[in-house]
Structure formats: C-alpha cells, structure tokens
C-alpha cells in the first residue's frame, strides 16, 4: 500500500464548539468483535493492539490484556511522539528505525489511511490492527476492554479474573458512562475548555464526581465491592495521571488525588497489582515540557525526573480490611458470585 502521511488535526479546530466547550470526536471504527455476521472474527494471533504510555484511553486495554493473559492472542506495541514542524501524530518511536516490526509502518495514521482513505479525524489509540490487512479495525475505547473480557475469553489464561461479571454488567456499563462523562473525559473537558464557562462546568462536575467516589469507597474496597472490575481499571488510569500530569493544565485545583483519603488508598491498592504497575509509566506521563534555560518553567520540568513515583504509589494502605476476602482482589472465571 502507498504510504500516506497526514498532519494530525487539531482539537481546537474540530472538537470545540462556539461556546468553548470540548466535545471529543466519536470513534470511527466501531465494528464489534463476535461470531455474528458482520462482526470482527475472534481469532488468536490476528490482531495487534497499539497504545501509548500517556493515553489513558489506551492504557486500560493494555492493563486488561496483561490481567487476562491475552498477550499470546493479541500482540501489543507502543507509539509515542517525535517533535516535528508538522504534527504527524502517533509514531513507532520505540522501534528500530521508528518502524513497527510486524506492520512495517512508521505512523499510526498510515494504518488509519489503509482502513479509510477519507478519514479526517485524529488517528487515536487504542487502535486494533488486523495483521492480515494492516488496517485499523477497531478504535472503540468505550467497548474494547469489554470485548477482551468477554469475546476473547476462550484465549484467556485459566482462572483469569472475571472483570465483567454477567450479573453486574448493566451496573458496570452505567457506572462506566458516569466515569466517562465526569472523570475520564471530564478532566479533558476542563483542560481543553476555551471559555471560562465551559471550564467551570467541567471543573465542578469533575470534583463532584470525585466526592461521590470518595464516599462510595468509604466502606468497600473497590467500586463494586470486594473484587476489581472493568470500572476500576477505567477510574485508575485517570487517577494515575492527575497528580503527575493533568494538574498542570487545570489552573488552581481544589484537591490532589493524594488529598482524598479513600481514593488515594484505593489507587495504591490497584497499583500493587503487577498488571497495573507494569503498564503505568509515571516518568513518561510526568515528563517536563519546559525550557530549562529559563527560570520560568513548570514543576514537572524542574522536578519530575527526581520523583520516585513507584515509592510514592507503593506506600502501605489498609484497604484490604474492607473486603470479606482480603487476600483476593479478583473474582475468577467460573466462580459463583
């Protein structure tokens, strides 16, 4: 296929309305995985997940793949950014010659162009690539982890965690909608707001949601009780970025994550799980962007390299005592409720 390089579209041009409110672009490749006609076939070795260290929308898929032991069924690779005069978007910066060793491309946008030459949106992660066609077939972060949890179950490790138990799915889906609007996308609605009205609305809704979550976690270990579910993963990836990165784009903040007693302990409880820890790159998330030749530089540029994030997030917490099964954080496939 002919190599197609496209400049990354700006959110300011395509995703901010006349009142200054940010509206995230809709996912373009949303065909579900499944066995029905028109769905993406569920096959081991056919797909490759592309994600980015700083992107929480994709980080949750990388965590789920490791938690479920799906690495043998779905290969994984990372993208990053290279400073350029023109922003060409996500690039395979961690690979030799900046080329994905399996797909042979340099930019994620090439795989989007393979799938839809007329696509004009931002090439986003997560992106699932069909290795047979070298095309993006799914970038639907809303449902992608659920596909891995449900449709890919036959490829999971024996006794893998049940992150999306059937008896809780309606409740989890509803809570995930709440998290998306107020937390996951809520923080971006504040960071990308182009009017004070839009900023204040997003800021207030974000902290109201955190207050509600703080109360919810007062007497239960995780969002749905004793066991980690898909919803916890979605909340965690935003919490992991707030004090390390998001704060610097928000102006005066009301509270840090470490200032919420229950949420901070809960976040550390999740970080203690290897799949969460392995897929959380704090120093990449917190990387400074200022010019050290100037005295007027941001906090992260000055100090992020010196912060021991692992030691901070590994501080002891006593959340286990809120659970009836303190030694186990997961309901396992096949177990009764």
N, C-alpha and C positions, 0 to 999 in steps of 0.2 A: 504494500500500500504506500502511496505517496505521503511523504512526511508533511504534516500540516501544523504550523506553529501559529498560535493565536495569542494576542495580547489579552491578559486577564481583564475582564470587565470590572468596573468599579461599582461597589455597593452604592456609592453616592449617586451614581447615575441611574441605576436600575432598581434600587431597593429602598429608597427613601421617598416618602410622599411629600406633598406640598406643605404639610403642617410640620414636617421634620421628624415624622415617625418612621422607624425602621421596620420593614416587612421582609423577612427572609425569603429568598427565592424558593419556589417549590421544587421538590425533587423531580427530575426528568425521567429517570429510568426506574420505574416502579413495578415492573412485572414481578409478581411473587414467585418464590420457589415452591414447587409442589409436583404432584403427579398428574394433575388435570391438564387437559388440552389448553395450550396457550401459556402454560406456566413454565418457568425455568426448570429443567430437569435437575434432580438432586443426584449428583454423581461425585464420587471421590476423585480428587486429582484434576478436576476440570476447571476449577476456579481459583483466582488469586485475589486476596484482599489487599488493597492499597490503603494505607493510613498515614497519619502524620503525628509526630510527638506532641505538637502544641494543640492539636484539634480534638476537642472533647467529643465531638460527634463521631469521630472515627475511633477514638481511644476505647470507647465502650465495646466496640466489636473486637478489638484486639484482646481485651481482657476476657471476653466471653469465649473466644476461640481457645485461649490457654486454659481457662477454667474447665472447659468441656473436653479438652484433649483432642481438638479437631485439627491440630497442625498437620497431621498426616493426610487429611482430606481436603483442606483448604490451605494453600500456601499463602504466605504473608510477606509483604515488603513495605518499606517506609519511603516517604518522599519528604522533601524539605524545600528550601528556597535558596536561590543564588541571587545576590544583588545585581541588578541589570538596569540599563537605561529604560528599557521597557519591561514591565512585569509580565513574565511568561508563565507565572503560576507555579504549581507544584512540579518538582523536578526530582529525578532519582539521584540525589546528591550523595547518597551513602554508598553507591556502587561504583565500580571501576568505570572510568570514562563517562560517569553520570548516565549510564545505561542500565536499565533493568536487565539482569542476566537471563531472564526467562522470556521476557516480552521484546527485548531489543529496542526499546524506545527511551527517549530522554525525558519527555514531558508527559504528564498525565493528560494534558489537552489533546495529545495525539490519539489517545485511546478513546476520548470523547468524540473526536472527529471521525474516527473509524466507525463509531456506532451511529452517529448522526452528523453528517456534514453541515447541516443547517443549524446546529445547536449554537445559541448565542449567550447562554448563561455562563456562570462561573463553573469551571471544572472542579468539583468538590470531592473531598474524602469524607466518609469511606466510599470507595468505589470497588465493586466486584467485577473482575475481568474474566471473560470466557477465554480460556487459553487456546481454544480451537479457532477462534475468530479474531482474537486480540481486540475485542470490543468491550466497552463498559456495558454490562447487562443489568446492573442494579446499583443505584446510589441512594437508596431509600433508607437513610439512617433511622427513620421512625420505626420501621419494622425489621430491620436487618438482624438485630440481635435475636429477635423472636424467631426468625427463620432458622438461625443457627441452633437455637434452643429446642425447637420443635421439629421442623422438617429435616434437619440433619442429625436427628437423634440416633439413627442406626450407625452413624460413624463416630459417635462419642465414645470416650473411654468407658469401660464397665464401671458401674457405680458412680457415674458422673453426677454433679449437682443438678437437681431439678430447679432451675432458676425461673421457670414459668409454669408452675403447677396448675393443672387444668382447673382445679376448684377455685383458684384465685385470679384467673386470667382477666375476667371482667373488671375486678377491682384494680388489678395491676395496670391494665390499659387506661382506666380512668385516672389513676394517680400519675401515670406517665404523661398524660395530657396536661395535668396540673403542673408537673415538673417542667415540661417543655415551655409552657406559656409564661411561667413565673420565675423559673430558676435557669434552666439550660439556655433558652433563648431570651429569658428575661434580662439576664446580665448584658447580653448583646444589645437589647433594645435600649438599655441605658447608655452603654458605651458608644453606640452608633447614632444616638439621637442627635438631630440637628436643630432642635429647638428646646428651650428650657421647659416648655410644657410637656413635650414628649419625654424628656429626661426625668422630670419629677414624677410623672406617671409610672414609668418603668422602675425607677429607683424605689418608690413607695411600695409597688407591688412585689418587688424582689424581697424587700425586708419583711413585708407582711407574710410572705411565704416562708421565709426562714424562721420567723417567730412561730408559725404554725408547726413547722417541722421540729423545732426545738421542743415544743410542748408534746408532740407525738412521740418523741424519743425519750421522754422523761421516764417512762415505765416499761419500755420494750426495747430490746437490743437492736433490732433492725426495723425497717419501715413496715414490714408485715409480720412482726413478731420475732420468733426465735431463729429464723433462717434468712439468709441472703437471697434476694430475688433480683430479677431484672431491674426493678425500680431502684434498688440500692446502687447498682452499677451506674445508672444514669445520673443519680444525685452525686455520687462520689466524684465523677470526672469533672464536674463544675466546682465542687468544694476544693479539689486538689489544685485548681488554677486560681482561686480567688485571691488568697493572700500572697501567692507567688507572682501573679501577673495581672489579673483583672483590675486590682485596686488602682493601678497607676493610670487607668483610663477613666476613672469614675469621679474624680474630684473628691471633695470631703466625704468620707464614708462614715456610716453610722457605727458599724461594728465589723471587726475582722472575724473570720471563721474561728480563730482561736479564742474569741471572746464569748462564743456560745458553748457553755459547758457540755451539754448533751451532744450537740452536733460535732464538736471537736473530738470528744472521746469516741464517738461513732465513726468518724472519718479515720481515726488512727486504728480502730478495730478492723476496719476494712483493709487499710494499708498493710496490716500484718499478714494478710493472705498473699502468698507469693505471686499469684497472677496479677493482683493489683499492683504490688510493688514493682514487679518486673516491667510493667507497662506504663509506669509513671516516671517521666524523665524531667525531674524538677529543674535541673540546671538549664535544660533546653527551654522549658516553659518560662523560666525567670530571666533568660538571657537579656542583658542590658542592650539598649539600642542607642545610647547617647555617645557623645564625643568626649573621651576622657581628657582631651586637651583643654576643655572648658571647665570652669568651676561650677557652672550651672548645669548639672546633669542629674538624671533621675536616680532614685535609691538603688534600683536593680543594677544600673551601670556601675555604681560605686561599690556595691557590696554583695551582689548575688553570688559571685564566684567564691566568696568566703563563707557562705552559709552552709552548714551541714544539714540539709533538708532531711536526710534519712534519719539522723539522730533526733531531729525535732519530731518527725512523724512516728518515730519508734518509741517515744516516751510511753511509759506504762499507763494503762487505763483499766478501769474495772467494769467495763460493760458486760462482761461475761456473766456477772451475777444477776443480770436482768433476765437471763434465759433459763428455761427449765432444763435445757441440755447444754450447759456451759462449755463442754468440750467439743461441741459440734456446731459449725456455723452453716451447714448446708443440709437441706432435705435431699436425699439421694433418689435417683430414678428408681421407681419400683416400690419406694417406701409408702406406707399409708400416711395420711395427713396427721 
